[in-house]
């Protein structure tokens, strides 16, 4: 059973859950906003893994559980070059 006092709006949600209020208000479509958020997640996730594994693709592939071909496609899509994460 749903109680009325339990219903919340985007205004009640914490900022990290509420997201971009501009996007919620309708200035961008659902699909455009989803595409932007997904791309940002992918880029942040891959950057974090590349940092942690110092650009080692085998380690990134293992931890992310992505096939290498898929991983390379994501890296190309986001302009990430593993060599730049390697320390000398």
C-alpha positions as CSV (number, residue, x, y, z in Angstrom):
1,X,0.0,0.0,0.0
2,X,1.3,3.5,-0.9
3,X,0.8,6.3,1.6
4,X,0.5,9.8,0.3
5,X,3.1,11.1,2.8
6,X,5.7,8.6,1.4
7,X,5.4,10.0,-2.1
8,X,8.3,12.3,-3.0
9,X,9.1,14.7,-5.8
10,X,12.4,15.4,-7.5
11,X,12.6,18.5,-5.3
12,X,12.7,16.3,-2.2
13,X,15.5,14.1,-3.4
14,X,19.1,14.6,-2.5
15,X,21.0,16.5,-5.2
16,X,22.9,13.4,-6.4
17,X,19.6,11.6,-6.9
18,X,17.6,14.5,-8.2
19,X,20.0,15.1,-11.0
20,X,19.8,18.1,-13.3
21,X,16.7,20.0,-12.5
22,X,17.0,21.8,-15.8
23,X,16.7,18.4,-17.6
24,X,13.8,17.4,-15.4
25,X,11.9,20.5,-16.2
26,X,11.8,19.6,-19.9
27,X,14.4,21.7,-21.5
28,X,16.0,18.5,-22.8
29,X,14.4,15.2,-23.7
30,X,14.6,12.1,-21.6
31,X,16.7,10.4,-24.3
32,X,19.2,13.3,-24.6
33,X,19.7,13.6,-20.9
34,X,20.1,9.8,-20.6
35,X,22.7,9.8,-23.3
36,X,24.6,12.6,-21.6
37,X,24.5,10.9,-18.2
38,X,25.5,7.5,-19.6
39,X,28.4,9.0,-21.5
40,X,29.6,10.8,-18.4
41,X,29.3,7.6,-16.3
42,X,31.3,5.6,-18.9
43,X,34.0,8.2,-19.2
44,X,34.3,8.6,-15.4
45,X,34.3,4.8,-14.8
46,X,36.9,4.1,-17.4
47,X,39.1,7.0,-16.3
48,X,39.0,5.6,-12.7
49,X,39.9,2.1,-13.9
50,X,42.7,3.4,-16.1
51,X,44.1,5.4,-13.2
52,X,43.9,2.5,-10.8
53,X,45.5,0.0,-13.2
54,X,48.0,2.6,-14.6
55,X,46.8,2.2,-18.1
56,X,47.1,-1.6,-18.1
57,X,44.3,-2.8,-20.4
58,X,44.4,-6.4,-19.1
59,X,43.7,-5.2,-15.6
60,X,41.0,-2.8,-16.7
61,X,39.3,-5.5,-18.8
62,X,39.5,-8.0,-15.9
63,X,38.0,-5.6,-13.3
64,X,35.3,-4.2,-15.6
65,X,34.5,-7.7,-16.9
66,X,34.4,-6.2,-20.4
67,X,35.8,-8.0,-23.4
68,X,38.8,-6.2,-24.7
69,X,37.1,-5.3,-28.0
70,X,34.3,-3.7,-26.2
71,X,36.7,-1.9,-23.9
72,X,38.7,-0.5,-26.8
73,X,35.5,0.7,-28.4
74,X,34.6,2.6,-25.2
75,X,38.1,4.0,-25.0
76,X,37.9,5.3,-28.6
77,X,34.4,6.7,-28.1
78,X,35.6,8.8,-25.1
79,X,39.0,9.6,-26.5
80,X,40.9,7.9,-23.7
81,X,44.4,6.7,-24.4
82,X,45.8,4.1,-22.0
83,X,49.4,5.2,-22.6
84,X,48.6,8.6,-21.0
85,X,47.7,6.8,-17.7
86,X,51.0,4.9,-17.5
87,X,53.6,6.2,-15.1
88,X,57.3,6.1,-16.1
